[in-house]
Amino acid sequence: MYDFKSARRRIEELKLIYRQNKKHHQEDGTWGWWITAQIEEIEKEIEEAHKTRTAVRQDDRSDLNIITLTIPQ
């Protein structure tokens, strides 16, 4: 199962690193590209994990939602 909490935490860490570097270095594309690429990659992983999780839930729920009525006679 995908660890959403750790992934979001890592994104926040990368954003903090980006902001800190932005204060001390000029935005010329030499350092920020790697950080933004990492953030985008993790965000895509989260999105894919959400899609997979939703698809699995829908399949599992369809099997579990069978209602059988018992009518006393």
Backbone hydrogen bonds, N-H to C=O, Kabsch-Sander energy under -0.5 kcal/mol:
donor,donor_aa,acceptor,acceptor_aa,energy
4,F,2,Y,-1.3
7,A,3,D,-1.8
8,R,4,F,-2.6
9,R,5,K,-2.2
10,R,6,S,-2.4
11,I,7,A,-2.0
12,E,8,R,-2.2
13,E,9,R,-2.2
14,L,10,R,-2.5
15,K,11,I,-2.4
16,L,12,E,-2.1
17,I,13,E,-2.4
18,Y,14,L,-2.4
19,R,15,K,-2.6
20,Q,16,L,-2.6
21,N,17,I,-2.5
22,K,18,Y,-2.3
23,K,19,R,-1.3
24,H,20,Q,-1.0
25,H,21,N,-2.5
28,D,26,Q,-1.6
35,I,31,W,-0.7
36,T,32,G,-2.4
37,A,33,W,-2.0
38,Q,34,W,-2.1
39,I,35,I,-2.3
40,E,36,T,-2.5
41,E,37,A,-2.2
42,I,38,Q,-2.3
43,E,39,I,-2.4
44,K,40,E,-2.0
45,E,41,E,-2.1
46,I,42,I,-2.4
47,E,43,E,-2.3
48,E,44,K,-2.6
49,A,45,E,-2.5
50,H,46,I,-2.3
51,K,47,E,-2.1
52,T,48,E,-2.6
53,R,49,A,-2.5
54,T,50,H,-2.5
55,A,51,K,-2.4
56,V,52,T,-2.3
57,R,53,R,-2.2
58,Q,54,T,-2.3
59,D,55,A,-1.9
60,D,56,V,-2.8
61,R,57,R,-2.8
62,S,58,Q,-1.6
63,D,59,D,-1.2
64,L,60,D,-1.5
65,N,61,R,-1.6
66,I,63,D,-0.5
67,I,65,N,-0.7
68,T,66,I,-0.5
69,L,67,I,-0.5
71,I,69,L,-0.6
